[in-house]
């Protein structure tokens, strides 16, 4: 009888750490996943995939979605909320499509970090070039900060976006 108790206690002692590991919260994807999300976002912008662009915006963040950006004419805009941000993005994508321009986005000096699934961030330079159907090219460089949060599937989404026109392209910007 004494031996049965020891075996049972030993088995319980062995299973407790395994159970704790099995039910421990999954670690969020790290900074590389934030970088991947941002690169995917601009690949979607460049290819005209508006649904993928809008999917990068957090739908259920604890904080309101805020977007401080510059429109295609370089004018500052401030947008609050998921629906308003989607409407803004639709407008940008419509304007690019209507102009028949080819968009090319290049990210430089990208730095991402996260300490929890609730909050991650990235800072980077963004150079966007538009080649018109007539062959005219225009480029603009921005300094960007994005705050991101992970959803229940551990996918990062943007809930705060702030871009400012860069006086000049910082060193390390992809050309």
N, C-alpha and C positions, 0 to 999 in steps of 0.2 A: 504494500500500500504506500509506503514511504517513497519507494522508487517511482511509482506512478505520479505522485505529486511533483517530484523533481523533474521528471520528463515533461509534465504539463507546464510547470513553471518555466523550464528551459525553452519549450516551444513558444510560450507566450512572450518570453523575453526576446526571442529571436524574431518574432513576427511584429512586435510593436515598432521597431525602427523601420521595418519594411512598410508597414501601414502608414506611418508618419510620412515616409518618402512618397508613397503612392498618392496620398491626399494633400501633399504640400502644393501650394499654388505654383503653377508653371511660371518659370521666369519669362519675362517679356523678351521679345526679340531685341537685340542690342542695336548699337549705333549703325552697324552695317545695314540693318533692315530699314532704318530711316533713310539712309543714303539711297538704297535700292528703290524705296517708294518715291523719293524725289526724282531720281533719274527716270523712273517709269512715268511719272507725271509729265515731265517735259518731252519724253518720247511720244506720249499721247497727244500733247499740245502740237508737236511738230507733224504728227500723222493725221491730225484732225479728229481724233477719237474723243469726242466730247463726253461720252459716258464714263470713260476711264478718267478723264480730267475731273469730272464732278465726283467720282468715287473717291478721290483723294481727300475730299472735305469730310471732316468728322460730322456724323449725323446725330450722335448722342453723347457729345462731350459734356462734362460737368460745367464747363465754362462756355459762354456764348461764342459762336464763331465770329471772328472779327477779321476783316481784310482791309489793310491800308496798302493800296497799290497805285499803279500808274496805268491809265488807259493807253490805247494804241497811239494816241496823240501826245502822250507823255504827261497828261494832266493827272494830278492826284485825285484819287477816289477813296471814299471810306464806305465800307459795306458792313452791315451787321446782320447776322443770322444765316442759317443754312440756305433757305429758299432765296434770299436776296443774293447770296454768293453764287448760287447755281444760276440765277438769272443773269448776273454780271458775266459769269463764265460763258454762258450761252451767247451773250452779246459779243464777247470777244471772238468766240469761235465763228459766229455768223459773219462778223466783219472780215475775218481772215479768209473765210470761204468765198464771200462775195467779191473780194479783191483778187481772187485767184493767186494770191501770193503764196510763196513757199516759205514757211517758218523754219528757222533753225535755232535751237537753244543749246547753249553751252554753259555748263556749270563749272566753276573754278573755286579753288580754295575752300572746298567743302569740309566742314567740321560738324559732326553730329555727336550727341551724347544723350544718355538717359540713365536715370537712377531708379525709375519705377515705371510701371505701365501707365500711370496717370499722367506722366509728363516726360517728354523728350524734346530736344530742340535741334535745329541745324542753322548754321550761318554759312553763307556762301555768296559768291558773285555769280551773276547770271547775265550772260550776253545773249541777246536775241537779235537775230537778223531776219529781215523779210526781203525776199527777192520777188519783185513784182513780175507780172506776166510779160511786161515790156523789158525786163532785165535790169531794172533799177533796184539797187540794194540800199537798205537803211538798217543801221544797227544801233542798239542802245544797251548800255550796261547798267545793272542795278546791284545794290548790296541788299541781301535778303536775310531776314530772320524768320524762321518758321517754328512755331510751337506745335507739338504733335502729341496725340494720345493714342494708346492702343485700344482696339475694340475687343470684344469677347473672344475673337479668333486670333488675337495677338497681331493684328495688322495695324500699322500706324496710319493715322489720318491727321490732317492739318486742322487745327481749330483757331490758330492765329497766324496771320501772314502780314509781314511788313516789308515792303520794298521801297528803296530810296534810290533815285538816280545817282550813279557814281560819277564823280568829277572826271575820273579816268579809270581805266581798267586796272585793278590791282595786279601785282605780280602774281604769277601762277594761274591767271585766268586762261582757260583753254581758248585757243583762237582757231 
